[in-house]
Each structure stands twice: as structure tokens, then as C-alpha cells.
Amino acid sequence: MDAFARRLAWIALGGLFVLLLCHQWFGPDIWYHLYLGGRILQTASVQPTDHLILHQASYVNTYWLFQVAVRGLFALGGIYAVSLFFLALWAVALGAWLATTGLRRTGAGAAAAALAAVLMCQTRFEQRPEVLSYVFLALQIFWLTAGKLESGDLKSWLGFLAVQVAWTNVHGYFALGPLLVGAKLAASLLSSAVPAHRRRLAGLFALTLLATLASPFGWRNWEEVAVLARFFRQMHHSVQEFLPPTQVPAFVWGIQIFEVYWWAILIGGFAVALRAARREAFTLLLAALGLVLGMAAQRNIPLLVFLSAPLLAALGPVLARFRPPGLATAAALAGASLLLAASVVSGHFYRPTGGVPGFGIGESRYAYPVLFCDYLPASGFSGSIFNNPGDGGYLEFHFPALRLYADTRFVEAAPIREYFAAVAQPAAFALLEQRQHFDALLLRVADSPYVVSHWLRQPGWKLAYADLHRAFLVNRHTEGGESAISQRPRFYAGEDLAVPVNGASATAWTGILVLSENRPYLRLALEQYSAAPAVPSGLVKFALEFGRGHSDPEILSLTKALRPRMLPTPANEAKAIDRLIQAPP
């Protein structure tokens, strides 16, 4: 019975793992990688040119091999083939982690550790090349702890070096490879290792360094690592994934578990150090590196998982002494996995992060301008566009000749700071527009409410397109601007406004139309939102204030009709809205 319960726990965990990777695409980077992969195949150049207005001379396309691979998969099976590819890569990475830890030998508690690892890594279950770094990191750690490299096993050496060459051509974390071997060599000097083993490790270290140059870019790979490290230091507090996990505002399962896991690894490291510091020097060095990197940035959470794997193996004999009741533990883990799986399928798992991504493979309409891409070909517009960085890759993939300002290839701090400021601040955008003379701007309303509202008031600009999440404004004075076909704004098209990102955009649109004093569009937006089963309170409040301030009975009537469908709201805010409704004209 115990064996059956354990199998059930692992099956439930496996099902949760698969479901967590069956989500809508939401990350901006994958599309520029697909675009560049196509350009590489067209031009036979690993550093292909593009049509972006913002040029960053420091960018080196170290991801070229990944880009070619995913573009080939996309050509074969679209996003389903690429999603399956990422699922397989994560399975390999976590499988290598499990093999290194040896947790399967510690009883039912192994599934609990695996569940924690899956939930922590889930914070990076995104279509990005870094997943290959986790695969290669996990494999190299497995080889370094297996003892075959220092004994001179030829197959292990060839596999290790082949992984390093591949790693060098897909992601900047390749620098961790020589660091791992260097740590193993340093640990051998601290322990009573056989001299021949040290010599072999020194040779492996030299060959691993040479493998990092096995790229079309050669030594420029390391130059790009330095560029990205400098960018990270300069933009540390401007990009959410660069923030320490403890400073990420959203409640996310993986981050909460990370905090507990971090302290557990720290305590476990001290326990191993007191018991066998010299013998476990490599294990302790990797764990210390994982603790530092994991706490440095939210994007590094999986690094703690993989770098602490040898420490879990060292703690295995201790953990084996504290076996909880096998049947009860396995049943509890299976139940927890099944409950989490149900929350993933229902979408509630993602609500704390705003509802992005959602369950089911596809394209997120919040993350990508899907509807705008349906409008653009028929609009007759041709010109330069100032765009939200998150939309850049998707647009250049679907419209390679379009003159966009930029995508999410961020490597130089000064122009990226200017870019971020222009997205959010009308004055900063005005300075950039004076230099670039954009023909149009396409912005996410939740990110750029003040920029959109300001330019809606400018007589030289017109709103040519709008959906729940985006506004497309065209400069009438530029070539083709006046003739660009306008589409009736669709502020609402059946989206669930109870999902936080959707509700935020609806509220932002209402605030934008109030700020810009655009009554016709505000009336249209309220009429469209009246079809929603539920509406956010901020939307109601903004519209009420406009109706009261302008003594507009029609706007007030439309807004009051939304009150019964207002989403649950803090009591004080609901009372304030009711006072506005009940106040005399």
C-alpha cells in the first residue's frame, strides 16, 4: 500500500509539472528569438541586422543556436512544438537534479522536495533560452559529483565538453561551466584528493575555458557576459526580474517556498560544514554560490535549486533517519499536487501574478498585440512606431519590415532608461519624439496611462485603434498618418475583467478617457463594459467622478448601472463609491 501511495504521489507531481508548462505564452523575448532565428536562416549571419530604431552597439547575439533551433521547431509545429520542446528540457533538468540529489532513496519525503523544486522553478517556466542553461548546469553538476571526470572517464569528458560548447552558443550563463570546474578543482586542493585527480581537473578546467570560445563570436562571448553584468548592476531596481525575491510584490507560490528553502539550505550547509567541511568542500562552495545568486535576483531562483543539489545528496543519510509515515506523507503530497493542478487548470494559480499566464497553450492577448496584428495589414499604415518594449518581438516577428523603436534586447543602461521613461512619462516621450519624429505610438494603457491621455488631447494625433489593453495613436502630420484607416475602438471584447490584468486595463482606459476629457469615447467604453459580468471598482469610481464633475446624467446613468456588478471591494472604497452615487446632483 505504501509503495502504491508513493507512486501515486509521483504521478500526481508529474501531472502538476506538465500542467504548469501548458500555459499561455506571455514572455516577450521568445518572439524576437524566433524573428532572429528566421533572419539567421535567411542571411547566414549569426548577428543579423534588423529594422529597430534603437540601436545598441554592445549587443552580441550569443543566443544564435537557440534561435535557429526554436525557429525550426516553430516552422514544424508552431507554438505547440516549441512548448513541447521546453517541457522536455525542464524534464531533463529536473531529472538530472533528482539524480544528483539521490532523494529517491530517502523515502516519501523525496516527493516533497521535488514538489518544492517544481514550484520554485515554475517562476521561470517561460519560453526563454535560460532553460538550456538549467539543463546544462544540472548535467555538469551531475558529472562533477559522480566522480568519473577526475578518474579520466573519456565518455564523461566528451559529454561534459560537448555540453559546454553547446551552452556557449545558447545563453550567457555558460560562464557557470568553468566556474563549476574551478570550484571542483579548488575543493580538491582543500581535501585529500589524489594528485592525479587534481591534474585531470586542472586539464578539464583549461579545456572548459577553451570550449567557451568555440563560438562564431570567440572571446566576444565573455565581453557580452561583462556587458550584461554591468547592465544588471545599473538597472538592478528598474526591472522586476532583477529584484531580490523578497522584494517582488506579487504573492507567488514559488517565491514563498524559495524563502523557506533558502534558509533550509543555509542551515543544512552549516550542518555539513561542521561534520565534513574538507570532504564536502565542493558541495559547500556550490551551495554558497546558489544562496548568493538566488537571493540576488528573482530570475535566479532556479539556480539555488540546481546548485544546492549536491548538498541535498550530502544530507541524504541525515534525512533518511527522519522518515515520516510513508502512506500518510505520500497521500498528503498526492493531494496537494492534485489541488494545485486543479488551481492551475482553473486559472486561480496565476491570479496572484495578475492572471498572466493563463492555462492552455496559446498567445496571451495581454502580453502580445494579437488583435492589433489583425488590424494593421488592413489599416494602410506604414511608418515608424514607438512601441511598448514587450510588444516589440511579437510585432517584428509578424511584420519583419515594420520600423519599431525597440524590443526587449536590453544591454545598454542609458538608452533603456530613456526608453522606460518615455513609456511612462509624457515629458520624457515628448523629448524622444522631438528627435525621432514617430509616425505612431502603440502602448499598453496600464503601463502608459499618462502618455496615452496626453497624446489623445493633442490635435495632431488621432486614436486609430484601441482594444482592452492597447492604444494606437497616429500622427496626422506624417506621411500616411491622416490616411491611416481608423477602427472603432473596442475597449471590451468579452474579456473577464475579474482577471487582475484585464481589470487593470479597463480601469486604466476609463482613467485615460476621463483625464483627456474625451466624453464620446468614455460613453462608448461604458456601453461596452456594461456587457461584462463583473467590473473593477476603479472603473466605476473614475466614471462617477467625471459624471459628477460635468453634471452629465447619461454618464452617471451608465455608471450607476455597473454598480451591482462591481467586483468585491474594500468596505471603505465601496462606501465612497456609494456616496458618489447617492449624492445629489
C-alpha positions as CSV (number, residue, x, y, z in Angstrom):
1,M,0.0,0.0,0.0
2,D,2.8,2.4,0.9
3,A,4.5,1.7,-2.5
4,F,1.2,2.4,-4.3
5,A,0.8,5.7,-2.4
6,R,4.3,6.8,-3.3
7,R,3.8,6.0,-6.9
8,L,0.5,8.0,-6.8
9,A,2.4,11.0,-5.2
10,W,5.0,10.9,-8.0
11,I,2.3,10.6,-10.7
12,A,0.3,13.5,-9.3
13,L,3.5,15.6,-9.1
14,G,4.4,14.7,-12.7
15,G,0.9,15.7,-13.8
16,L,1.2,19.0,-12.0
17,F,4.6,19.6,-13.6
18,V,3.1,19.0,-17.1
19,L,0.1,21.3,-16.4
20,L,2.3,24.1,-15.2
21,L,4.2,24.0,-18.5
22,C,0.9,24.0,-20.5
23,H,0.3,27.7,-20.2
24,Q,-0.2,30.7,-22.5
25,W,2.9,32.3,-23.9
26,F,3.5,35.6,-22.1
27,G,7.2,36.3,-22.2
28,P,8.3,39.0,-24.7
29,D,11.7,37.5,-25.5
30,I,10.6,34.4,-27.3
31,W,9.3,36.3,-30.3
32,Y,12.5,38.3,-31.0
33,H,14.4,35.0,-30.7
34,L,12.0,33.5,-33.3
35,Y,12.4,36.5,-35.5
36,L,16.2,36.5,-35.3
37,G,16.2,32.7,-35.9
38,G,14.5,33.4,-39.2
39,R,16.9,36.2,-40.0
40,I,19.9,33.9,-39.3
41,L,18.5,31.3,-41.7
42,Q,17.8,33.9,-44.3
43,T,21.1,35.7,-44.1
44,A,23.5,33.0,-42.9
45,S,24.7,35.5,-40.3
46,V,24.6,34.9,-36.6
47,Q,24.5,38.6,-35.9
48,P,21.7,39.6,-38.4
49,T,20.6,43.1,-39.0
50,D,17.0,44.3,-38.1
51,H,14.8,47.4,-38.5
52,L,14.8,48.6,-34.9
53,I,15.3,52.4,-34.5
54,L,17.0,51.9,-31.1
55,H,20.5,50.5,-31.8
56,Q,22.6,49.1,-29.0
57,A,26.1,48.5,-30.3
58,S,27.0,46.3,-27.3
59,Y,24.6,43.6,-28.2
60,V,26.2,40.3,-29.2
61,N,23.7,37.6,-30.3
62,T,25.1,34.8,-28.2
63,Y,21.7,33.0,-28.4
64,W,22.0,32.2,-32.1
65,L,21.9,28.4,-31.8
66,F,18.9,28.5,-29.6
67,Q,17.2,30.9,-32.0
68,V,17.8,28.6,-35.0
69,A,16.5,25.6,-33.1
70,V,13.3,27.2,-31.9
71,R,12.6,28.7,-35.3
72,G,12.9,25.3,-36.9
73,L,10.6,23.8,-34.4
74,F,8.1,26.6,-34.9
75,A,8.1,26.0,-38.6
76,L,7.3,22.4,-37.9
77,G,4.6,22.7,-35.3
78,G,4.1,26.3,-34.2
79,I,3.8,27.2,-30.5
80,Y,2.8,23.6,-29.7
81,A,6.1,22.1,-30.9
82,V,8.1,24.8,-29.1
83,S,6.1,24.4,-25.9
84,L,6.7,20.6,-26.0
85,F,10.4,21.4,-26.5
86,F,10.5,23.4,-23.3
87,L,8.6,20.8,-21.4
88,A,11.2,18.2,-22.4
89,L,14.1,20.5,-21.4
90,W,12.6,21.2,-18.0
91,A,12.0,17.4,-17.5
92,V,15.7,16.7,-18.3
93,A,16.9,19.5,-16.0
94,L,14.8,18.3,-13.0
95,G,15.6,14.7,-13.8
96,A,19.3,15.4,-13.6
97,W,18.7,17.4,-10.4
98,L,16.8,14.4,-8.9
99,A,19.6,12.0,-9.9
100,T,22.2,14.2,-8.3
101,T,20.3,14.6,-5.0
102,G,19.6,10.9,-4.6
103,L,16.4,11.9,-2.9
104,R,14.5,8.9,-4.2
105,R,16.4,6.8,-1.7
106,T,15.1,8.9,1.3
107,G,11.5,7.7,1.2
108,A,8.3,9.6,0.6
109,G,9.9,12.9,1.6
110,A,11.7,13.0,-1.7
111,A,8.4,13.9,-3.5
112,A,8.0,16.9,-1.1
113,A,11.5,18.2,-2.1
114,A,10.7,17.6,-5.7
115,L,7.4,19.5,-5.3
116,A,9.2,22.4,-3.8
117,A,11.7,22.4,-6.6
118,V,9.0,22.3,-9.3
119,L,7.1,25.2,-7.6
120,M,10.3,27.3,-7.3
121,C,11.4,26.6,-10.9
122,Q,7.8,27.5,-12.0
123,T,8.7,31.1,-11.5
124,R,10.8,30.8,-14.7
125,F,8.6,28.4,-16.7
126,E,8.9,30.8,-19.6
127,Q,9.9,30.3,-23.3
128,R,13.5,31.6,-22.8
129,P,16.9,30.3,-23.7
130,E,17.9,30.2,-20.0
131,V,16.1,26.8,-19.7
132,L,19.0,25.3,-21.6
133,S,21.3,26.8,-19.0
134,Y,19.5,24.9,-16.3
135,V,19.7,21.7,-18.3
136,F,23.4,22.0,-18.9
137,L,24.1,23.2,-15.4
138,A,22.2,20.2,-13.9
139,L,24.1,17.8,-16.2
140,Q,27.5,19.3,-15.4
141,I,26.9,19.2,-11.7
142,F,25.8,15.5,-12.0
143,W,29.0,14.6,-13.8
144,L,31.2,16.6,-11.4
145,T,29.6,14.8,-8.4
146,A,29.7,11.3,-10.0
147,G,33.5,11.1,-9.7
148,K,34.1,10.0,-13.3
149,L,35.6,13.2,-14.6
150,E,38.6,13.2,-12.2
151,S,39.1,9.5,-12.8
152,G,39.6,10.3,-16.5
153,D,36.5,8.6,-18.0
154,L,36.6,9.5,-21.7
155,K,32.9,9.5,-22.3
156,S,32.2,11.8,-19.3
157,W,34.9,14.2,-20.5
158,L,33.5,14.3,-24.1
159,G,29.9,14.7,-22.8
160,F,31.0,17.5,-20.4
161,L,32.9,19.4,-23.1
162,A,30.2,19.0,-25.7
163,V,27.6,20.4,-23.2
164,Q,29.9,23.4,-22.6
165,V,30.3,24.1,-26.4
166,A,26.5,23.9,-26.8
167,W,26.0,26.1,-23.7
168,T,28.4,28.7,-25.1
169,N,26.1,29.2,-28.1
170,V,22.7,29.5,-26.4
171,H,22.9,31.6,-23.3
172,G,25.2,33.9,-21.2
173,Y,25.1,31.6,-18.2
174,F,27.7,29.5,-20.0
175,A,30.2,31.3,-17.7
176,L,29.0,29.0,-14.9
177,G,30.6,26.0,-16.6
178,P,34.3,27.0,-15.9
179,L,33.2,28.2,-12.5
180,L,31.9,24.8,-11.6
181,V,35.1,23.1,-12.7
182,G,37.1,25.7,-10.9
183,A,35.2,25.1,-7.7
184,K,35.8,21.4,-8.1
185,L,39.5,22.0,-8.5
186,A,39.6,24.3,-5.6
187,A,37.8,21.8,-3.4
188,S,40.3,19.1,-4.4
189,L,43.1,21.3,-3.1
190,L,41.3,21.6,0.2
191,S,40.7,17.9,0.5
192,S,43.0,14.9,0.4
193,A,42.3,14.2,-3.2
194,V,44.7,12.0,-5.3
195,P,47.2,14.2,-7.1
196,A,46.3,12.6,-10.4
197,H,42.7,13.6,-9.9
198,R,43.8,17.2,-9.4
199,R,45.9,17.2,-12.6
200,R,42.9,15.9,-14.5
201,L,40.6,18.5,-13.1
202,A,43.2,21.2,-14.0
203,G,43.2,19.9,-17.5
204,L,39.4,19.8,-17.6
205,F,39.3,23.4,-16.4
206,A,41.6,24.5,-19.2
207,L,39.6,22.6,-21.8
208,T,36.3,24.0,-20.4
209,L,37.6,27.5,-20.8
210,L,38.6,26.8,-24.4
211,A,35.1,25.4,-25.0
212,T,33.7,28.8,-24.1
213,L,35.5,30.2,-27.1
214,A,34.0,27.6,-29.5
215,S,31.6,30.1,-31.0
216,P,31.4,32.4,-34.0
217,F,32.0,35.2,-31.5
218,G,35.0,33.7,-29.8
219,W,36.3,35.9,-26.9
220,R,33.4,38.4,-27.5
221,N,31.2,35.9,-25.6
222,W,32.9,36.9,-22.5
223,E,32.7,40.5,-23.4
224,E,29.0,40.1,-23.6
225,V,28.9,38.5,-20.2
226,A,30.6,41.6,-18.8
227,V,28.2,43.9,-20.7
228,L,25.2,42.0,-19.3
229,A,26.7,42.0,-15.7
230,R,27.2,45.8,-16.0
231,F,23.6,46.3,-17.2
232,F,22.3,44.2,-14.3
233,R,24.2,46.3,-11.8
234,Q,23.0,49.6,-13.4
235,M,19.3,48.5,-13.8
236,H,19.0,46.3,-10.7
237,H,16.0,48.2,-9.3
238,S,14.3,49.0,-12.7
239,V,13.4,45.5,-13.9
240,Q,11.2,43.2,-11.7
241,E,13.1,40.0,-12.5
242,F,16.3,41.7,-11.3
243,L,14.8,42.4,-7.9
244,P,15.7,40.2,-5.0
245,P,12.9,37.6,-4.4
246,T,12.0,39.2,-1.1
247,Q,11.1,42.5,-2.9
248,V,8.9,41.0,-5.6
249,P,5.5,42.5,-4.8
250,A,3.2,39.7,-6.0
251,F,2.4,36.6,-3.9
252,V,3.8,33.7,-5.8
253,W,3.9,30.2,-4.5
254,G,7.4,29.6,-5.7
255,I,8.8,32.7,-4.1
256,Q,7.3,31.9,-0.7
257,I,8.7,28.4,-0.9
258,F,12.1,29.8,-2.0
259,E,12.4,31.8,1.2
260,V,11.9,28.6,3.3
261,Y,14.2,26.6,1.0
262,W,16.9,29.3,1.2
263,W,17.0,29.1,5.0
264,A,16.9,25.3,4.9
265,I,19.9,25.2,2.6
266,L,21.8,27.6,4.8
267,I,21.2,25.5,7.9
268,G,21.9,22.3,6.0
269,G,25.2,23.8,4.7
270,F,26.3,24.6,8.3
271,A,25.4,21.1,9.4
272,V,27.6,19.6,6.6
273,A,30.4,22.0,7.2
274,L,30.5,21.0,10.9
275,R,30.5,17.3,10.0
276,A,32.8,17.1,7.0
277,A,33.9,20.5,5.7
278,R,37.0,19.3,3.9
279,R,35.4,16.3,2.3
280,E,32.4,18.3,1.1
281,A,34.1,21.5,0.1
282,F,32.7,21.3,-3.5
283,T,29.2,20.8,-2.2
284,L,29.6,23.7,0.2
285,L,31.0,26.0,-2.5
286,L,28.1,25.3,-4.8
287,A,25.5,25.8,-2.1
288,A,27.1,29.1,-1.1
289,L,27.0,30.2,-4.7
290,G,23.4,29.2,-5.0
291,L,22.5,31.1,-1.8
292,V,24.2,34.3,-3.1
293,L,22.8,34.1,-6.6
294,G,19.3,33.1,-5.6
295,M,18.9,36.0,-3.2
296,A,20.4,38.5,-5.7
297,A,17.6,38.4,-8.2
298,Q,14.2,36.8,-8.7
299,R,15.3,35.4,-12.0
300,N,18.0,33.3,-10.2
301,I,15.6,31.2,-8.1
302,P,16.2,28.0,-10.1
303,L,20.0,28.5,-9.7
304,L,19.6,27.8,-6.0
305,V,17.6,24.6,-6.8
306,F,20.3,23.2,-9.1
307,L,23.4,24.4,-7.2
308,S,22.2,23.0,-3.9
309,A,21.6,19.5,-5.4
310,P,24.9,18.1,-4.1
311,L,24.2,19.5,-0.6
312,L,20.9,17.6,-0.6
313,A,22.8,14.5,-1.5
314,A,25.2,15.0,1.4
315,L,22.3,15.5,3.7
316,G,20.7,12.3,2.4
317,P,21.8,10.0,5.3
318,V,20.6,12.5,7.8
319,L,17.2,12.9,6.1
320,A,16.8,9.1,5.8
321,R,16.7,8.9,9.6
322,F,13.6,11.1,9.8
323,R,11.2,9.2,7.7
324,P,7.6,10.4,8.2
325,P,4.8,7.8,7.9
326,G,5.1,6.7,4.2
327,L,1.4,6.3,3.5
328,A,0.3,9.5,5.2
329,T,3.1,11.6,3.6
330,A,2.5,10.2,0.1
331,A,-1.2,10.7,0.4
332,A,-0.7,14.3,1.5
333,L,1.7,15.0,-1.3
334,A,-0.6,13.5,-3.9
335,G,-3.5,15.5,-2.5
336,A,-1.5,18.7,-2.5
337,S,-0.3,18.1,-6.1
338,L,-3.9,17.4,-7.3
339,L,-5.3,20.5,-5.6
340,L,-2.5,22.6,-7.2
341,A,-3.2,21.0,-10.5
342,A,-6.9,21.9,-10.2
343,S,-6.0,25.5,-9.4
344,V,-3.7,25.6,-12.5
345,V,-6.4,24.4,-14.8
346,S,-9.0,26.8,-13.3
347,G,-6.6,29.7,-13.7
348,H,-6.6,30.6,-10.0
349,F,-3.0,29.6,-9.6
350,Y,-2.0,32.5,-11.7
351,R,-4.3,35.1,-10.2
352,P,-1.7,36.4,-7.7
353,T,0.6,37.4,-10.6
354,G,-2.3,39.2,-12.3
355,G,-3.6,36.3,-14.3
356,V,-0.6,36.1,-16.6
357,P,-0.1,33.5,-17.9
358,G,-3.4,31.5,-18.1
359,F,-3.8,27.8,-18.5
360,G,-3.7,26.4,-22.0
361,I,-1.1,26.7,-24.8
362,G,-1.7,29.9,-26.8
363,E,-0.9,33.5,-27.1
364,S,-1.8,35.9,-24.2
365,R,-3.8,38.9,-25.5
366,Y,-2.5,40.9,-22.6
367,A,1.2,40.0,-23.3
368,Y,1.0,40.4,-27.1
369,P,-0.8,42.7,-29.5
370,V,-2.7,39.8,-31.1
371,L,-5.8,41.8,-32.1
372,F,-3.7,44.8,-33.3
373,C,-1.9,42.4,-35.7
374,D,-5.3,41.6,-37.2
375,Y,-6.0,45.3,-37.7
376,L,-2.6,46.6,-39.0
377,P,-2.5,45.0,-42.5
378,A,-5.8,46.5,-43.5
379,S,-5.1,49.9,-41.9
380,G,-3.0,51.2,-44.7
381,F,-0.5,52.5,-42.1
382,S,3.2,52.5,-42.9
383,G,5.7,54.3,-40.8
384,S,7.7,54.3,-37.6
385,I,6.1,53.2,-34.3
386,F,7.1,53.9,-30.8
387,N,6.1,50.7,-29.0
388,N,6.0,49.1,-25.6
389,P,9.1,47.0,-25.3
390,G,7.1,43.9,-24.5
391,D,5.3,44.2,-27.9
392,G,8.4,44.6,-30.0
393,G,9.4,41.0,-30.6
394,Y,5.9,39.9,-31.4
395,L,5.5,42.7,-33.9
396,E,8.8,42.2,-35.6
397,F,8.2,38.5,-35.9
398,H,4.8,39.1,-37.7
399,F,5.8,42.2,-39.6
400,P,9.6,42.0,-40.2
401,A,9.7,45.2,-42.3
402,L,7.9,47.3,-39.7
403,R,10.0,50.2,-38.2
404,L,9.7,49.7,-34.5
405,Y,11.5,51.6,-31.8
406,A,12.8,48.5,-29.9
407,D,12.1,45.1,-28.4
408,T,13.4,43.6,-25.2
409,R,17.0,43.2,-26.1
410,F,18.3,45.3,-23.2
411,V,22.1,45.7,-22.8
412,E,22.9,49.4,-22.5
413,A,21.5,51.2,-19.5
414,A,21.4,54.8,-20.7
415,P,19.1,54.4,-23.7
416,I,17.0,51.8,-21.9
417,R,16.4,54.2,-19.0
418,E,15.3,56.8,-21.6
419,Y,13.0,54.2,-23.2
420,F,11.4,53.2,-19.9
421,A,10.9,56.9,-19.0
422,A,9.3,57.6,-22.4
423,V,6.8,54.7,-22.0
424,A,5.6,56.1,-18.7
425,Q,6.1,59.9,-18.7
426,P,4.6,62.4,-21.3
427,A,7.5,64.8,-20.9
428,A,10.1,62.1,-21.5
429,F,8.2,60.8,-24.5
430,A,8.0,64.3,-25.9
431,L,11.8,64.7,-25.8
432,L,12.3,61.4,-27.5
433,E,9.6,62.2,-30.1
434,Q,11.3,65.5,-30.9
435,R,14.4,63.6,-32.0
436,Q,12.7,60.6,-33.7
437,H,9.5,62.1,-35.1
438,F,7.4,58.9,-34.7
439,D,4.6,58.3,-37.1
440,A,2.6,56.5,-34.4
441,L,2.7,55.0,-30.9
442,L,1.4,51.7,-29.8
443,L,1.2,51.5,-26.0
444,R,-0.2,49.3,-23.3
445,V,-2.7,51.5,-21.4
446,A,-2.0,50.0,-18.0
447,D,1.7,50.9,-18.4
448,S,1.3,54.3,-20.1
449,P,-1.9,55.9,-19.0
450,Y,-0.5,59.4,-18.8
451,V,1.3,59.2,-22.1
452,V,-1.9,58.0,-23.9
453,S,-4.2,60.5,-22.2
454,H,-1.8,63.4,-23.1
455,W,-1.5,62.4,-26.7
456,L,-5.2,61.9,-27.0
457,R,-5.6,65.6,-26.3
458,Q,-3.1,66.6,-29.0
459,P,-4.8,67.9,-32.2
460,G,-2.2,66.4,-34.4
461,W,-2.8,62.9,-33.3
462,K,-5.8,60.5,-33.6
463,L,-6.8,57.3,-32.0
464,A,-6.8,54.9,-34.9
465,Y,-7.1,51.6,-32.9
466,A,-7.9,50.5,-29.4
467,D,-8.6,47.3,-27.6
468,L,-8.8,46.4,-23.9
469,H,-5.0,46.6,-23.4
470,R,-3.6,48.8,-26.1
471,A,-3.9,52.2,-27.8
472,F,-2.6,53.0,-31.3
473,L,-2.3,56.7,-32.0
474,V,-1.2,58.0,-35.4
475,N,0.4,61.4,-36.1
476,R,-1.8,63.1,-38.7
477,H,1.1,65.2,-39.9
478,T,3.4,62.4,-41.0
479,E,3.2,60.7,-44.4
480,G,0.3,58.2,-44.4
481,G,-0.8,59.3,-40.9
482,E,-4.0,61.1,-42.0
483,S,-5.0,58.4,-44.4
484,A,-4.5,55.5,-42.0
485,I,-7.8,53.8,-41.6
486,S,-9.3,54.1,-38.1
487,Q,-11.2,51.2,-36.4
488,R,-14.0,51.8,-33.9
489,P,-12.4,51.3,-30.5
490,R,-13.1,48.0,-28.8
491,F,-12.4,48.8,-25.2
492,Y,-14.0,45.5,-24.3
493,A,-14.4,42.3,-26.3
494,G,-15.6,39.7,-23.9
495,E,-12.6,39.5,-21.6
496,D,-13.0,38.5,-17.9
497,L,-12.5,41.8,-16.1
498,A,-12.2,39.8,-12.8
499,V,-8.7,38.7,-14.0
500,P,-6.5,41.4,-12.5
501,V,-4.6,42.4,-15.7
502,N,-7.9,42.8,-17.6
503,G,-9.5,44.8,-14.8
504,A,-6.4,47.0,-14.6
505,S,-6.6,47.8,-18.3
506,A,-10.3,48.6,-18.1
507,T,-9.7,50.9,-15.2
508,A,-6.7,52.5,-17.0
509,W,-8.8,53.2,-20.1
510,T,-11.5,54.8,-18.0
511,G,-9.0,57.0,-16.2
512,I,-7.3,57.9,-19.6
513,L,-10.6,59.0,-21.1
514,V,-11.5,61.0,-18.0
515,L,-8.1,62.7,-18.0
516,S,-8.3,63.5,-21.7
517,E,-11.9,64.8,-21.3
518,N,-13.0,62.6,-24.1
519,R,-16.7,62.1,-23.4
520,P,-17.6,60.3,-26.7
521,Y,-15.1,57.6,-26.1
522,L,-15.9,57.4,-22.4
523,R,-19.6,56.9,-23.2
524,L,-18.6,54.2,-25.7
525,A,-16.3,52.5,-23.2
526,L,-19.0,52.4,-20.5
527,E,-21.5,51.0,-23.0
528,Q,-19.1,48.2,-23.9
529,Y,-18.1,47.5,-20.3
530,S,-21.8,47.1,-19.5
531,A,-21.7,43.7,-21.2
532,A,-19.1,42.4,-18.7
533,P,-20.4,40.2,-15.9
534,A,-18.1,42.0,-13.4
535,V,-16.3,45.3,-13.4
536,P,-13.5,46.7,-11.2
537,S,-14.3,49.4,-8.7
538,G,-11.7,51.8,-10.0
539,L,-13.5,52.0,-13.4
540,V,-16.8,52.9,-11.6
541,K,-15.2,55.5,-9.4
542,F,-13.4,57.3,-12.3
543,A,-16.6,57.4,-14.4
544,L,-18.7,58.6,-11.4
545,E,-16.3,61.4,-10.8
546,F,-16.4,62.5,-14.4
547,G,-20.2,62.4,-14.4
548,R,-20.5,64.4,-11.2
549,G,-17.9,66.9,-12.3
550,H,-19.6,67.5,-15.6
551,S,-23.2,67.2,-14.4
552,D,-23.6,64.5,-17.1
553,P,-26.7,62.4,-16.4
554,E,-26.1,60.0,-19.3
555,I,-22.6,59.1,-18.0
556,L,-23.9,58.8,-14.4
557,S,-26.7,56.6,-15.6
558,L,-24.4,54.3,-17.4
559,T,-22.0,54.2,-14.4
560,K,-24.7,53.5,-11.8
561,A,-25.9,50.5,-13.9
562,L,-22.4,49.0,-13.4
563,R,-22.6,49.2,-9.6
564,P,-24.4,45.9,-9.0
565,R,-21.7,44.1,-10.9
566,M,-18.8,45.7,-9.2
567,L,-16.1,43.3,-8.0
568,P,-15.6,42.8,-4.3
569,T,-14.0,45.9,-3.0
570,P,-12.6,47.1,0.4
571,A,-15.5,48.4,2.5
572,N,-14.2,52.0,2.7
573,E,-13.9,52.2,-1.1
574,A,-17.3,50.7,-1.7
575,K,-18.8,53.2,0.7
576,A,-17.1,56.1,-1.1
577,I,-18.5,54.9,-4.4
578,D,-22.0,54.6,-2.9
579,R,-21.8,58.1,-1.5
580,L,-20.9,59.4,-5.0
581,I,-23.9,57.5,-6.4
582,Q,-26.3,58.8,-3.8
583,A,-25.1,62.3,-3.6
584,P,-27.5,64.9,-5.1
585,P,-26.5,66.5,-8.4
